[in-house]
């Protein structure tokens, strides 16, 4: 029965090893609206995966695939996720016994000229061979190691959600930059068409001026309009080049490719995409937003760190031991008489630390309060962004419809103004005004189309990605574990 104390202590450690001194976690209370009040009456759903396919643009699909492969921000987030996964494994490993093996060989010689000579016939030189299996285990009586492992797991989930935030932000940025580039293309084309039309009119009016049919005042007005269109073109082309470089960086292209490769794009038919809306889904859908999941998992980790800090005030129990053999001859190392073993029990209790342990507890409790405030702030920001995005989506479509109608009306007005001018019913000034107004309307229509498409992307981003194919309980995403 000599092993009974060890058996009793082992059973006791198993029974109390699951204790935790961390406060019980509860998600902070939040008053959520029941429905999306700003959502349009009708709209399309968005697939949970590859949400950008709602634009039905193969060129855009290829660019986003390129960005997901090569973007450096996403690569950095992935590396951070790998680090968090490794740290979680390290924290889990602390719960298990540490086992190691050593082999040692020593050769020594005693002095024959000391005040205490060696016994007679004792060799002055000797060899020692030693091989042993070492075991060390900390009994987690107060849950310090378990709370640390729980905190590391929560931080892993937070990092996973943070990577998803980067992914959604990246895809949204590519969509917005892509359609900004297309808008600049449309504005450059409209300006060039207007410039070509004015240059054609200028050539004709110069012929008429040489014939004395118009005065210099009318000719100079037309020359000024041509110069005005020429002045608009470089700025638009510069902005287009800058936007193409921005998109190239998002795609993760090399510096050489940024300068030598253009971004392939489709002009499209100029039709705005249908609005998106989460039909019949509760406002709690927003709780699956990755940044909210990140904030909550960081709060869970901070809560667990409190338990680990409190447990440091209580005794620490460690079990150590080894099993092996030792002999003077290598041939006898594994013989029965050479066997050695040791079992150790260590009990360590902090007595005086100068207030360090209590200071650490106060620090982690303050971090928990910071995490609560950060979670509430993230939740408020998310609902503000979602509401703003839904409203902007509706208003952007209305603005595009107005600009489109204006451009169509001014196109007809320019046609009629030219007819009146040719028939001598009006002056050239009316034609110039019509041309100027039409160019302004076409530029505004292209920008309104860009804004409408951007607004749709912002709705998806604000809601945390697509939602078709998800279950009705978005908060469950925060509780899923990540395979290692």
Helices and strands as residue ranges (DSSP letters): H 4-16, G 51-55, H 58-70, H 72-93, E 98-109, E 125-139, H 144-210, H 216-250, H 255-260, G 283-288, H 290-311, E 316-327, G 330-332, G 336-338, E 339-348, H 356-422, H 428-462, G 474-479
